[in-house]
Amino acid sequence: MPQEMIALLMFSTMLVLMITGQRVFGVIGVVGVIAALALWGTGGQAMGFSASMKLMKWYPMLTLPMFVFMGYVMSETRLAEDLYKMFHVWFGPVPGGLAIGTILLMVLISAMNGLSVAGMAIGSTIALPELLRRGYDKKMVTGTIQAGSSLGILIPPSVVLVLYAMIARAPVSQLWLAGLIPGLVMAGLFIAYIAIRCGLNPSLGPALPPEERAQYSTEDKLRLLLAGLLPLGIFAAMMGPFIMGTTSLVESSVIGVAVTVLAAVAKGRFTKQVFEVATRETLAISCMFMWIILAALSFGAVFDGLGAVKAIEGLFVEQMHLGPWTILILMQLSFLIMGMFLDDTAMLVIVAPLYVPLVARLDLGIPPDQVLVWYGVLYTITCQIAYLTPPFGYNLFLMRAFAPPEITMGDIYKSVTPFVLLMVVALVLVMVFPQLALWLPQNLNVK
């Protein structure tokens, strides 16, 4: 059987099994193992063993449980509540100010967690009821929280970028730095949209009434500012030494966990229950990601052995005569379409064996040692869009679970439309101006 047909059979089998609702890592692993044994006999079992050895030796993987644990401690000890109170007081007098404060809250939570679900949980439990009580438009509220929480997979320490780094064999430290400026640009686009919409129509996000503002003295505002800046201090203590090059990625993650736990202890909120919940959830998420990476590496090894990447490259370049940028745009469009039906990890492990090596071969005018870092940011932004696109966007269903009954699924779908368009704008900006992603990795000496 031709190699192209074997590759097509593997993909189609994997998609059919996913439709049945099986776990992503199980589907990918089973297809990869069966294909390896069918193609190379008992020698094919070495592929899975080799993949597991690569995973076990990959030192940056230690950052994954550290940042997940850190995020759950932040959530369970309600350290984020102090931060939201600060934004409530300082931004409340501005039309749409609490929604702008929610985006800023999500940026800081993203900088200490790396997962979208943590931002959704915090935003839905803290910001959602408060914004609705203040008379904010329900579509503005739900769209803001969903879009803001998606920043967690782009702004470092992004867990999705850790997964991409392992599969693409790219440095995590450079990927994290690459995601920072695009993440802040996207947050800035969200804030500008909220400010303009609520400035033109204050009923969408009414400012705090004067009598309520008078309740807070200058001393109260400064006290809340100091309390709310604690998470920012945690981020600085964690990422400062890393950016300056004095600590490695793993060492910085340990510092982040230690400072977060100490802050929770100092506030008297680090209980036995908090420790149990954070540890249990960290173990579950870390194991899930490790199984996915292991399955993806095994699946990718079969593709390497088949030479499927060269076949696809020949189809696009030699037979269809497509240019490098046309191929890249088609790849991103395919991600956007898949994102309507699959989550980020499923998208990555399905197409990474083809797309990542193909991108490395395209002449895009980007240094070869940086092109996979840049593409990792493009992939992650596309994942953010996938989190918000119907019919199966991950954040859409999380919002439905958190939202009160008066907010319908139709409201949730409509609320994300402007934010999805802004994400597409950010995606285009990073494609047209690669230095938005590459300037920090090129100019900072990190370990």
ZAMI-546177 format. One record per residue (C-alpha): x negated, y, z negated; residue number from 1; residue in one letter. Coordinates in steps of 0.5 Angstrom, whole numbers, plus 500, padded with zeros to 3 digits. Layout:
(site (X,Y,Z),NUM,"A")
...
This chain:
(site (500,500,500),1,"M")
(site (497,507,502),2,"P")
(site (495,511,496),3,"Q")
(site (500,517,497),4,"E")
(site (505,512,497),5,"M")
(site (503,509,490),6,"I")
(site (502,516,487),7,"A")
(site (509,517,490),8,"L")
(site (512,511,487),9,"L")
(site (509,513,480),10,"M")
(site (512,520,480),11,"F")
(site (519,517,482),12,"S")
(site (519,511,477),13,"T")
(site (517,516,471),14,"M")
(site (522,521,473),15,"L")
(site (527,516,473),16,"V")
(site (525,513,466),17,"L")
(site (525,520,463),18,"M")
(site (533,521,466),19,"I")
(site (534,515,461),20,"T")
(site (532,520,455),21,"G")
(site (526,516,453),22,"Q")
(site (520,519,450),23,"R")
(site (516,523,454),24,"V")
(site (509,520,452),25,"F")
(site (512,513,452),26,"G")
(site (514,514,459),27,"V")
(site (508,517,462),28,"I")
(site (504,512,458),29,"G")
(site (508,506,460),30,"V")
(site (507,508,468),31,"V")
(site (500,509,467),32,"G")
(site (498,503,464),33,"V")
(site (503,498,468),34,"I")
(site (500,502,475),35,"A")
(site (492,501,472),36,"A")
(site (494,494,471),37,"L")
(site (497,493,477),38,"A")
(site (491,496,481),39,"L")
(site (485,494,478),40,"W")
(site (487,488,474),41,"G")
(site (485,487,467),42,"T")
(site (479,492,468),43,"G")
(site (485,497,468),44,"G")
(site (486,497,460),45,"Q")
(site (479,500,460),46,"A")
(site (482,507,462),47,"M")
(site (487,507,456),48,"G")
(site (481,505,451),49,"F")
(site (477,511,455),50,"S")
(site (482,516,454),51,"A")
(site (483,514,446),52,"S")
(site (476,515,445),53,"M")
(site (476,522,449),54,"K")
(site (482,524,444),55,"L")
(site (478,522,438),56,"M")
(site (472,525,440),57,"K")
(site (475,532,442),58,"W")
(site (473,536,436),59,"Y")
(site (478,542,437),60,"P")
(site (484,538,436),61,"M")
(site (483,539,429),62,"L")
(site (486,546,430),63,"T")
(site (492,543,431),64,"L")
(site (495,540,425),65,"P")
(site (491,546,421),66,"M")
(site (496,551,425),67,"F")
(site (502,547,425),68,"V")
(site (501,547,417),69,"F")
(site (500,554,416),70,"M")
(site (506,556,420),71,"G")
(site (511,551,416),72,"Y")
(site (508,554,410),73,"V")
(site (509,561,412),74,"M")
(site (516,559,414),75,"S")
(site (518,555,408),76,"E")
(site (515,560,403),77,"T")
(site (519,566,406),78,"R")
(site (512,570,407),79,"L")
(site (516,573,414),80,"A")
(site (521,576,410),81,"E")
(site (517,581,407),82,"D")
(site (514,583,414),83,"L")
(site (522,584,417),84,"Y")
(site (524,588,411),85,"K")
(site (518,593,413),86,"M")
(site (520,593,420),87,"F")
(site (527,594,417),88,"H")
(site (525,600,414),89,"V")
(site (520,603,418),90,"W")
(site (524,602,425),91,"F")
(site (531,602,423),92,"G")
(site (532,610,424),93,"P")
(site (530,609,432),94,"V")
(site (536,606,436),95,"P")
(site (534,599,437),96,"G")
(site (529,599,432),97,"G")
(site (531,593,428),98,"L")
(site (531,589,435),99,"A")
(site (524,592,436),100,"I")
(site (522,590,429),101,"G")
(site (524,583,431),102,"T")
(site (519,583,437),103,"I")
(site (513,585,433),104,"L")
(site (515,580,427),105,"L")
(site (515,575,433),106,"M")
(site (508,577,435),107,"V")
(site (505,577,428),108,"L")
(site (509,570,427),109,"I")
(site (506,567,433),110,"S")
(site (499,569,431),111,"A")
(site (499,565,425),112,"M")
(site (503,559,428),113,"N")
(site (503,557,435),114,"G")
(site (509,554,436),115,"L")
(site (516,557,439),116,"S")
(site (520,553,434),117,"V")
(site (517,557,428),118,"A")
(site (519,564,431),119,"G")
(site (526,561,433),120,"M")
(site (527,559,426),121,"A")
(site (525,565,422),122,"I")
(site (528,570,427),123,"G")
(site (535,566,427),124,"S")
(site (535,566,419),125,"T")
(site (532,572,418),126,"I")
(site (533,577,423),127,"A")
(site (540,574,427),128,"L")
(site (545,575,421),129,"P")
(site (542,582,419),130,"E")
(site (542,585,426),131,"L")
(site (549,582,427),132,"L")
(site (551,585,421),133,"R")
(site (548,592,423),134,"R")
(site (553,592,429),135,"G")
(site (548,590,434),136,"Y")
(site (550,587,441),137,"D")
(site (550,580,440),138,"K")
(site (547,579,447),139,"K")
(site (542,584,445),140,"M")
(site (540,580,439),141,"V")
(site (540,573,442),142,"T")
(site (536,575,448),143,"G")
(site (531,578,443),144,"T")
(site (530,573,438),145,"I")
(site (529,567,444),146,"Q")
(site (524,572,448),147,"A")
(site (520,574,442),148,"G")
(site (520,567,439),149,"S")
(site (517,564,446),150,"S")
(site (511,568,445),151,"L")
(site (509,563,440),152,"G")
(site (506,559,446),153,"I")
(site (502,564,449),154,"L")
(site (499,568,443),155,"I")
(site (493,565,440),156,"P")
(site (493,560,436),157,"P")
(site (498,557,442),158,"S")
(site (499,549,441),159,"V")
(site (501,549,448),160,"V")
(site (494,551,450),161,"L")
(site (491,546,446),162,"V")
(site (495,541,450),163,"L")
(site (493,544,456),164,"Y")
(site (486,545,454),165,"A")
(site (485,537,453),166,"M")
(site (488,535,459),167,"I")
(site (485,540,464),168,"A")
(site (478,539,460),169,"R")
(site (478,547,459),170,"A")
(site (475,550,453),171,"P")
(site (480,552,447),172,"V")
(site (477,558,445),173,"S")
(site (477,561,452),174,"Q")
(site (484,559,453),175,"L")
(site (486,563,447),176,"W")
(site (483,569,448),177,"L")
(site (486,569,455),178,"A")
(site (493,569,452),179,"G")
(site (492,575,448),180,"L")
(site (493,580,452),181,"I")
(site (498,577,457),182,"P")
(site (502,576,451),183,"G")
(site (501,583,448),184,"L")
(site (503,586,455),185,"V")
(site (509,581,455),186,"M")
(site (511,583,448),187,"A")
(site (510,591,450),188,"G")
(site (515,589,456),189,"L")
(site (520,587,452),190,"F")
(site (520,593,447),191,"I")
(site (520,598,453),192,"A")
(site (526,594,455),193,"Y")
(site (530,594,448),194,"I")
(site (528,602,447),195,"A")
(site (530,604,454),196,"I")
(site (537,600,454),197,"R")
(site (539,602,447),198,"C")
(site (536,609,448),199,"G")
(site (541,610,454),200,"L")
(site (547,606,450),201,"N")
(site (546,607,443),202,"P")
(site (552,602,441),203,"S")
(site (548,596,443),204,"L")
(site (543,597,438),205,"G")
(site (545,603,433),206,"P")
(site (540,606,428),207,"A")
(site (541,606,421),208,"L")
(site (546,611,418),209,"P")
(site (542,617,415),210,"P")
(site (545,615,408),211,"E")
(site (542,608,408),212,"E")
(site (535,611,410),213,"R")
(site (536,616,404),214,"A")
(site (535,610,399),215,"Q")
(site (528,609,401),216,"Y")
(site (523,614,398),217,"S")
(site (516,615,401),218,"T")
(site (513,610,395),219,"E")
(site (518,605,397),220,"D")
(site (516,605,404),221,"K")
(site (509,605,403),222,"L")
(site (510,599,398),223,"R")
(site (514,595,403),224,"L")
(site (508,597,408),225,"L")
(site (503,594,404),226,"L")
(site (507,587,403),227,"A")
(site (509,587,410),228,"G")
(site (502,587,412),229,"L")
(site (500,581,408),230,"L")
(site (501,576,414),231,"P")
(site (497,581,419),232,"L")
(site (491,581,413),233,"G")
(site (492,573,414),234,"I")
(site (491,573,421),235,"F")
(site (485,578,421),236,"A")
(site (482,574,416),237,"A")
(site (483,568,420),238,"M")
(site (481,571,427),239,"M")
(site (476,576,425),240,"G")
(site (470,572,424),241,"P")
(site (472,567,430),242,"F")
(site (472,573,435),243,"I")
(site (466,576,432),244,"M")
(site (463,569,433),245,"G")
(site (461,568,426),246,"T")
(site (466,562,426),247,"T")
(site (468,556,430),248,"S")
(site (475,555,432),249,"L")
(site (476,549,427),250,"V")
(site (473,553,422),251,"E")
(site (477,559,423),252,"S")
(site (483,555,423),253,"S")
(site (481,552,416),254,"V")
(site (480,559,413),255,"I")
(site (487,561,416),256,"G")
(site (490,555,412),257,"V")
(site (486,557,406),258,"A")
(site (488,564,406),259,"V")
(site (496,563,407),260,"T")
(site (496,558,402),261,"V")
(site (493,563,397),262,"L")
(site (498,568,399),263,"A")
(site (504,563,398),264,"A")
(site (501,561,391),265,"V")
(site (499,569,389),266,"A")
(site (507,570,390),267,"K")
(site (509,564,386),268,"G")
(site (512,561,392),269,"R")
(site (508,555,394),270,"F")
(site (512,549,391),271,"T")
(site (511,542,391),272,"K")
(site (517,542,396),273,"Q")
(site (514,547,400),274,"V")
(site (508,542,400),275,"F")
(site (511,536,402),276,"E")
(site (516,539,408),277,"V")
(site (510,542,411),278,"A")
(site (505,536,410),279,"T")
(site (511,532,413),280,"R")
(site (513,536,419),281,"E")
(site (505,537,421),282,"T")
(site (504,530,421),283,"L")
(site (510,529,425),284,"A")
(site (508,534,430),285,"I")
(site (501,533,430),286,"S")
(site (502,525,432),287,"C")
(site (507,527,437),288,"M")
(site (502,531,441),289,"F")
(site (496,526,440),290,"M")
(site (501,521,443),291,"W")
(site (503,526,449),292,"I")
(site (495,527,450),293,"I")
(site (493,520,450),294,"L")
(site (499,518,455),295,"A")
(site (497,524,460),296,"A")
(site (489,522,460),297,"L")
(site (491,515,462),298,"S")
(site (496,517,467),299,"F")
(site (491,522,470),300,"G")
(site (485,517,470),301,"A")
(site (490,513,475),302,"V")
(site (491,519,479),303,"F")
(site (483,520,479),304,"D")
(site (482,513,481),305,"G")
(site (487,513,487),306,"L")
(site (484,519,490),307,"G")
(site (491,522,490),308,"A")
(site (489,529,489),309,"V")
(site (484,529,495),310,"K")
(site (490,527,499),311,"A")
(site (495,532,496),312,"I")
(site (490,537,498),313,"E")
(site (489,535,505),314,"G")
(site (497,535,506),315,"L")
(site (497,542,504),316,"F")
(site (491,545,507),317,"V")
(site (489,541,513),318,"E")
(site (496,538,515),319,"Q")
(site (501,544,513),320,"M")
(site (495,550,514),321,"H")
(site (497,553,507),322,"L")
(site (493,559,504),323,"G")
(site (490,558,497),324,"P")
(site (495,563,494),325,"W")
(site (501,560,498),326,"T")
(site (499,553,495),327,"I")
(site (499,557,488),328,"L")
(site (505,560,489),329,"I")
(site (509,554,491),330,"L")
(site (506,550,485),331,"M")
(site (509,556,480),332,"Q")
(site (515,555,483),333,"L")
(site (516,548,482),334,"S")
(site (514,549,475),335,"F")
(site (520,554,475),336,"L")
(site (525,549,478),337,"I")
(site (522,543,473),338,"M")
(site (523,548,467),339,"G")
(site (530,548,468),340,"M")
(site (531,541,466),341,"F")
(site (524,539,463),342,"L")
(site (520,542,457),343,"D")
(site (513,544,457),344,"D")
(site (510,538,455),345,"T")
(site (513,534,460),346,"A")
(site (512,539,466),347,"M")
(site (505,539,464),348,"L")
(site (503,531,464),349,"V")
(site (507,530,470),350,"I")
(site (504,535,474),351,"V")
(site (497,536,471),352,"A")
(site (494,530,474),353,"P")
(site (495,534,481),354,"L")
(site (495,541,480),355,"Y")
(site (489,542,475),356,"V")
(site (484,539,480),357,"P")
(site (488,542,486),358,"L")
(site (487,549,483),359,"V")
(site (480,548,481),360,"A")
(site (479,546,489),361,"R")
(site (482,553,491),362,"L")
(site (479,559,494),363,"D")
(site (482,564,490),364,"L")
(site (476,569,489),365,"G")
(site (476,567,481),366,"I")
(site (469,564,478),367,"P")
(site (470,557,478),368,"P")
(site (468,556,471),369,"D")
(site (474,561,469),370,"Q")
(site (480,559,474),371,"V")
(site (482,553,470),372,"L")
(site (483,558,464),373,"V")
(site (487,563,468),374,"W")
(site (491,558,471),375,"Y")
(site (492,555,464),376,"G")
(site (495,562,462),377,"V")
(site (500,562,468),378,"L")
(site (502,555,466),379,"Y")
(site (504,557,459),380,"T")
(site (508,564,462),381,"I")
(site (512,559,466),382,"T")
(site (513,555,460),383,"C")
(site (516,561,456),384,"Q")
(site (521,562,462),385,"I")
(site (522,554,462),386,"A")
(site (524,555,455),387,"Y")
(site (530,560,457),388,"L")
(site (532,558,463),389,"T")
(site (539,554,464),390,"P")
(site (541,549,464),391,"P")
(site (537,545,459),392,"F")
(site (532,551,456),393,"G")
(site (529,549,449),394,"Y")
(site (531,556,446),395,"N")
(site (538,556,449),396,"L")
(site (540,550,445),397,"F")
(site (536,552,439),398,"L")
(site (540,559,439),399,"M")
(site (546,555,439),400,"R")
(site (545,551,433),401,"A")
(site (543,557,429),402,"F")
(site (548,562,432),403,"A")
(site (555,563,429),404,"P")
(site (561,561,432),405,"P")
(site (563,568,435),406,"E")
(site (557,567,440),407,"I")
(site (558,562,445),408,"T")
(site (554,558,450),409,"M")
(site (556,563,455),410,"G")
(site (553,569,451),411,"D")
(site (547,566,450),412,"I")
(site (546,564,457),413,"Y")
(site (547,571,459),414,"K")
(site (543,574,454),415,"S")
(site (536,571,457),416,"V")
(site (537,574,464),417,"T")
(site (533,581,463),418,"P")
(site (528,577,459),419,"F")
(site (527,572,464),420,"V")
(site (526,577,469),421,"L")
(site (521,581,465),422,"L")
(site (517,574,464),423,"M")
(site (517,573,471),424,"V")
(site (514,581,472),425,"V")
(site (509,579,467),426,"A")
(site (507,572,471),427,"L")
(site (506,576,477),428,"V")
(site (502,581,474),429,"L")
(site (497,576,471),430,"V")
(site (497,573,478),431,"M")
(site (495,579,481),432,"V")
(site (491,582,476),433,"F")
(site (487,576,473),434,"P")
(site (483,580,469),435,"Q")
(site (489,581,464),436,"L")
(site (487,574,462),437,"A")
(site (480,573,464),438,"L")
(site (477,580,461),439,"W")
(site (477,577,453),440,"L")
(site (474,571,455),441,"P")
(site (468,574,459),442,"Q")
(site (466,579,454),443,"N")
(site (467,576,448),444,"L")
(site (462,570,445),445,"N")
(site (466,565,442),446,"V")
(site (464,558,439),447,"K")
